Amino acid sequence: VREQIKLIDKDLQEIGKGTLSKNNIQTPKSDDKTATEGKKKDYSEKVSQDKRDKSIQRLTQEISLLRKKIKKEYLCILVLLVLFLVLTYFVITLKTSKIDGAAFNLLIRLKCKPVTSILYVITEIGSSIGVIMVLLISLIPFIKTKKLSDFKYVLINTMLGVLLMKGIKEIVRRTRPSWKWIKEGGFSYPSGHTISAV
């Protein structure tokens, strides 16, 4: 979105460079031929100015819409951050035991070999090797579209997510439940697999 705004701003600057001031319009000379040419020039300059004005108006509207979209995205991020902080508070104060118990009872009912196999694959995708494999696979569209430089955003997002997750795990230090369906070490909150998926 920011790149679109930059492009639109660039377009506006280019349009602004091409505008003519009233001082630049020459008044026609006395003979008829020169007067006709002057009128044609004035008319073409007026049409050109009208096109520029319409382009500026359209680009200004696009910028306004993009800015509204950015505000909505920031609001959404803020709401999700507040929800995450509330959940983290409940985890730290150990007020999630009822939710944990309900989740455990549901999982026990679902436990069978096929589900265990599916959960094992999901667990492996969220591991370090799995994340590297997913990154390599997601690299393919960037290579095909020749936008390899944009892949840096995927890498930065992944690295920041992992660092943030590890930092929060060290702060919260929530132990994993005693019932383990699939063996996994370390602390349990926040979920590294969820952050990897996002």
C-alpha positions as CSV (number, residue, x, y, z in Angstrom):
1,V,0.0,0.0,0.0
2,R,2.8,2.4,0.9
3,E,4.5,1.6,-2.5
4,Q,1.2,2.4,-4.3
5,I,1.0,5.7,-2.5
6,K,4.7,6.5,-3.5
7,L,3.9,5.7,-7.1
8,I,0.8,7.9,-7.0
9,D,2.8,10.7,-5.4
10,K,5.4,10.4,-8.1
11,D,2.6,10.6,-10.8
12,L,1.3,13.7,-9.1
13,Q,4.7,15.3,-9.2
14,E,5.2,14.4,-12.9
15,I,1.8,15.9,-13.7
16,G,2.7,19.0,-11.6
17,K,5.9,19.5,-13.6
18,G,3.9,19.6,-16.9
19,T,1.4,22.2,-15.8
20,L,1.5,25.6,-17.5
21,S,1.1,28.9,-15.7
22,K,-1.0,31.7,-17.2
23,N,2.2,33.6,-17.9
24,N,3.4,31.0,-20.3
25,I,0.4,31.3,-22.6
26,Q,1.2,33.6,-25.4
27,T,-1.3,36.1,-26.7
28,P,-2.0,35.8,-30.4
29,K,-0.6,38.4,-32.9
30,S,-2.7,40.6,-35.1
31,D,-2.7,38.6,-38.3
32,D,-5.4,36.0,-38.8
33,K,-3.1,33.0,-39.3
34,T,-1.2,33.7,-36.1
35,A,-4.4,34.4,-34.2
36,T,-5.9,31.0,-35.3
37,E,-2.7,29.2,-34.3
38,G,-2.7,31.0,-30.9
39,K,-6.3,29.9,-30.3
40,K,-5.5,26.3,-31.2
41,K,-2.5,26.4,-28.8
42,D,-4.7,27.9,-26.1
43,Y,-7.4,25.3,-26.7
44,S,-4.8,22.4,-26.6
45,E,-3.2,23.8,-23.5
46,K,-6.7,24.1,-21.9
47,V,-7.5,20.5,-22.8
48,S,-4.1,19.4,-21.6
49,Q,-4.7,21.3,-18.3
50,D,-8.1,19.7,-17.9
51,K,-6.6,16.2,-18.4
52,R,-4.0,17.0,-15.8
53,D,-6.6,18.3,-13.4
54,K,-8.7,15.2,-13.8
55,S,-5.6,13.0,-13.3
56,I,-4.7,14.9,-10.1
57,Q,-8.2,14.6,-8.8
58,R,-8.3,10.8,-9.6
59,L,-4.9,10.3,-8.0
60,T,-5.8,12.3,-4.9
61,Q,-8.9,10.1,-4.5
62,E,-6.8,7.0,-4.8
63,I,-4.4,8.3,-2.1
64,S,-7.3,9.1,0.2
65,L,-8.7,5.5,-0.3
66,L,-5.3,4.0,0.4
67,R,-4.9,6.0,3.6
68,K,-8.3,4.8,4.8
69,K,-7.2,1.3,4.1
70,I,-4.0,1.7,6.1
71,K,-6.0,3.2,9.0
72,K,-8.3,0.1,9.0
73,E,-5.2,-2.2,8.9
74,Y,-3.6,-0.4,11.9
75,L,-6.9,-0.6,13.8
76,C,-7.1,-4.3,13.1
77,I,-3.5,-4.8,14.3
78,L,-4.2,-2.8,17.4
79,V,-7.3,-4.9,18.3
80,L,-5.4,-8.2,17.7
81,L,-2.5,-6.9,19.9
82,V,-4.9,-6.1,22.7
83,L,-6.5,-9.6,22.4
84,F,-3.0,-11.2,22.5
85,L,-2.1,-9.2,25.6
86,V,-5.3,-10.2,27.3
87,L,-4.7,-13.9,26.5
88,T,-1.1,-13.6,27.7
89,Y,-2.3,-12.1,31.0
90,F,-4.7,-15.1,31.4
91,V,-1.8,-17.5,30.7
92,I,0.5,-15.8,33.1
93,T,-2.1,-15.7,35.9
94,L,-3.0,-19.3,35.2
95,K,-6.7,-18.5,34.4
96,T,-6.7,-20.8,31.3
97,S,-7.0,-24.1,33.2
98,K,-10.7,-24.6,32.2
99,I,-9.9,-24.0,28.6
100,D,-6.9,-26.4,28.8
101,G,-9.1,-29.1,30.4
102,A,-11.8,-28.7,27.7
103,A,-9.2,-28.8,24.9
104,F,-7.6,-31.9,26.5
105,N,-11.0,-33.7,26.7
106,L,-11.7,-32.9,23.1
107,L,-8.3,-34.1,21.9
108,I,-8.6,-37.4,23.9
109,R,-11.9,-38.1,22.0
110,L,-10.2,-37.4,18.7
111,K,-7.1,-39.5,19.4
112,C,-6.4,-42.2,16.8
113,K,-3.6,-43.2,14.4
114,P,-4.7,-41.1,11.4
115,V,-5.1,-37.9,13.5
116,T,-1.8,-38.5,15.2
117,S,-0.1,-38.9,11.8
118,I,-1.7,-35.6,10.6
119,L,-0.6,-33.8,13.8
120,Y,2.9,-35.1,13.5
121,V,3.2,-33.7,9.9
122,I,1.8,-30.3,11.1
123,T,4.3,-30.4,14.0
124,E,7.2,-31.1,11.6
125,I,6.1,-28.2,9.3
126,G,6.4,-25.9,12.3
127,S,9.9,-27.1,13.1
128,S,13.0,-25.3,12.0
129,I,13.5,-27.7,9.0
130,G,9.8,-27.4,8.1
131,V,10.0,-23.6,8.1
132,I,13.1,-23.6,5.9
133,M,11.3,-26.0,3.5
134,V,8.2,-23.8,3.4
135,L,10.4,-20.7,2.8
136,L,12.2,-22.5,-0.1
137,I,8.8,-23.5,-1.6
138,S,7.4,-19.9,-1.2
139,L,10.5,-18.6,-3.0
140,I,9.3,-20.2,-6.3
141,P,6.6,-17.6,-7.1
142,F,9.0,-14.7,-6.4
143,I,11.5,-16.3,-8.9
144,K,8.8,-16.8,-11.5
145,T,7.4,-13.3,-11.2
146,K,11.0,-11.9,-11.2
147,K,10.3,-10.1,-7.9
148,L,13.0,-11.8,-5.9
149,S,13.9,-8.6,-4.0
150,D,10.4,-8.7,-2.4
151,F,11.2,-12.1,-0.8
152,K,13.3,-10.1,1.8
153,Y,10.0,-9.1,3.4
154,V,9.1,-12.8,3.9
155,L,12.5,-13.5,5.4
156,I,12.3,-10.5,7.7
157,N,8.7,-11.4,8.8
158,T,9.8,-15.0,9.5
159,M,12.9,-14.0,11.5
160,L,11.1,-11.3,13.5
161,G,8.2,-13.7,14.3
162,V,10.7,-16.4,15.5
163,L,12.6,-13.9,17.7
164,L,9.4,-12.4,19.1
165,M,8.0,-15.9,19.9
166,K,11.3,-17.0,21.6
167,G,11.4,-13.8,23.6
168,I,7.8,-14.1,24.8
169,K,8.3,-17.8,25.7
170,E,11.3,-16.8,27.9
171,I,9.2,-14.1,29.6
172,V,6.0,-16.2,30.1
173,R,7.8,-19.5,30.7
174,R,4.6,-21.6,30.5
175,T,5.4,-25.3,30.8
176,R,3.9,-27.8,28.4
177,P,1.0,-29.9,29.6
178,S,1.9,-33.2,31.3
179,W,-0.2,-35.1,28.7
180,K,1.8,-35.1,25.5
181,W,0.3,-36.4,22.3
182,I,3.5,-35.7,20.3
183,K,6.8,-35.1,22.1
184,E,7.9,-31.5,21.9
185,G,10.3,-29.6,24.2
186,G,10.5,-26.1,25.5
187,F,7.8,-23.8,26.7
188,S,4.3,-23.9,25.3
189,Y,3.2,-20.3,25.0
190,P,3.0,-18.6,22.5
191,S,2.7,-21.4,20.0
192,G,5.8,-21.5,17.7
193,H,3.7,-23.5,15.1
194,T,1.1,-20.8,15.0
195,I,3.7,-18.1,14.5
196,S,5.4,-20.2,11.8
197,A,2.1,-20.6,10.0
198,V,1.4,-16.9,10.2
